[in-house]
Amino acid sequence: MIGRNVWDGVVSAAADHGVSVTADTARPLRGGSINAAWRVNSNAGTLFVKFNDAGRHDMFVAEAAGLAELAQANAVRVPDVICTGAVAKKSFLLLEFIELQAGRNTAARRLGSALASLHACQAKEFGWNRDNTIGTTTQINTPDKDWVSFFWRRRLAYQLDLARSAGARRLADLGVRLNERMPLFFSGVTVTPALLHGDLWGGNWASCDDQPVIFDPAVYYGDPESDIAMTSLFGGFPPAFYDAYRAQRPDQPGGEQRRELYRLYHVLNHFNLFGGGYAAQAERMIKALLKE
């Protein structure tokens, strides 16, 4: 339950941004596994509020910055950010509320085209100007001009170190062997830093009036194929999405092997978040990659 003093903090923070929130209209929503979610009325329309512990405030600040980065690209719709804040042992992120429906083929096709446009937004280095989170795991975005170095050090090695600390020594030792083979996966391929959603699984997109909407990002600049890799985990996307995306950004040689490498990052993260069978899945993936 969210106490009245917390809602008073939300009302005050929103007022500082010219929005009048009517806290008495707040209603809880179902479906979130990390944050508590509510909807509330305001003079700017219905708003969406996510709550977590006060120690998660930086996570919300980074998410708000990521949504702003995606919005600035003007490629695909994201929720407008009102503000973030922390009060009475709670942190919050106040966003535009969008009536979402499950994405159908029309929206999926439009998302494929929109994502290709998003990936056309480029930077000079891989990474981003701040760290953020993937789930609740810290995602290190310290910039690097070399993609192979960045992906190994900031993504795989970081997750493998967490796995080792959690007792998965065999998994971590096996994973380290990948470092020697990493350049082979990128032989003959040039990777340019592209703006990524960063956590684009099936639960982080939907549609509104057949227009795609993406949310809950883990933004950074990296290989566009890492976004595509994530879409095939945890349910996948409709064929229309891939057809539209590939019409603008055709697959490069060795793409499937690299996408498996990128999926490994997310499977490792799921082990570090949830444990269980993800360690065995990651081991199988690494062994298969080492045979490539």
Secondary structure, DSSP 4 states (H G I P E B T S, - for coil): ---HHHHHHHHHHHHHTT--EEEEEEEEES--SSSEEEEEEETTS-EEEEEEEGGGHHHHHHHHHHHHHHHHHTSSB-PPEEEEEEETTEEEEEEE----B---HHHHHHHHHHHHHHTT-B-SSBB-SS-EEETTEEE----BS-HHHHIIIIIIHHHHHHHHHTT-HHHHHHHHTHHHHGGGGGTT-----EEE-S---GGGEEEETTEEEE-S---EEE-HHHHHHHHTSTT---HHHHHHHHHHSPPPTTHHHHHHHHHHHHHHHHHHHH-TTHHHHHHHHHHHHHH-
